[in-house]
Amino acid sequence: MRLPCGSGNSIEPMKLLAWLTESFIEVFGITRPKPEQQRLANFVIGGFLLAVILVAFGAVGVMVYLLSAH
């Protein structure tokens, strides 16, 4: 898979979100959304992935804080 790029080096947010969604669908083998549901699926799956990443970084931050406090 290639990372979708627009003109030059800029990456358009919606294309990146669509790429992440397609990657998620391929990795986990879930049913592809209908074309009219694609945008909503991009936001839902993208939001889920963002939430997981934020929780992971938050957990690491709390662990570092707790370990440095002792």
C-alpha positions as CSV (number, residue, x, y, z in Angstrom):
1,M,0.0,0.0,0.0
2,R,1.2,3.5,-0.7
3,L,0.4,6.5,1.3
4,P,-1.9,8.7,-0.7
5,C,-0.3,12.1,-1.5
6,G,-1.8,15.1,-3.2
7,S,0.3,17.5,-5.2
8,G,3.9,17.8,-4.0
9,N,4.6,16.6,-0.5
10,S,1.3,17.7,1.0
11,I,-1.1,15.0,2.4
12,E,-4.7,15.7,2.2
13,P,-6.5,14.8,5.5
14,M,-9.5,13.0,4.0
15,K,-7.2,10.9,1.7
16,L,-5.1,10.0,4.7
17,L,-8.2,9.1,6.7
18,A,-9.5,7.0,3.8
19,W,-6.2,5.3,3.5
20,L,-6.2,4.5,7.3
21,T,-9.8,3.2,7.0
22,E,-8.9,0.9,4.0
23,S,-5.9,-0.4,5.9
24,F,-8.0,-1.1,9.0
25,I,-10.6,-2.9,6.8
26,E,-7.9,-5.0,5.1
27,V,-6.1,-5.9,8.3
28,F,-9.2,-6.9,10.3
29,G,-11.2,-8.2,7.4
30,I,-14.4,-6.4,8.2
31,T,-17.1,-5.8,5.7
32,R,-16.5,-2.9,3.4
33,P,-19.0,0.0,3.8
34,K,-21.3,0.9,0.9
35,P,-20.1,3.8,-1.2
36,E,-22.7,6.2,0.4
37,Q,-21.5,5.1,3.9
38,Q,-17.8,5.5,3.1
39,R,-17.4,9.0,4.6
40,L,-19.1,8.1,7.8
41,A,-17.0,4.9,8.0
42,N,-13.9,7.0,7.6
43,F,-14.9,9.2,10.5
44,V,-15.9,6.4,12.8
45,I,-12.9,4.2,12.1
46,G,-10.6,7.2,12.1
47,G,-12.0,8.4,15.4
48,F,-11.7,5.0,16.9
49,L,-8.0,4.8,15.8
50,L,-7.4,8.3,17.2
51,A,-9.0,7.4,20.5
52,V,-6.9,4.2,20.8
53,I,-3.7,6.2,20.1
54,L,-4.6,8.9,22.6
55,V,-5.4,6.3,25.3
56,A,-2.1,4.6,24.6
57,F,-0.1,7.8,24.9
58,G,-2.0,8.8,28.0
59,A,-1.3,5.5,29.6
60,V,2.4,5.7,28.8
61,G,2.4,9.3,30.2
62,V,0.8,8.2,33.4
63,M,3.2,5.3,33.8
64,V,6.2,7.6,33.3
65,Y,4.8,10.1,35.7
66,L,4.1,7.5,38.4
67,L,7.5,5.9,38.0
68,S,9.3,9.2,38.1
69,A,7.4,10.2,41.3
70,H,9.1,7.5,43.3
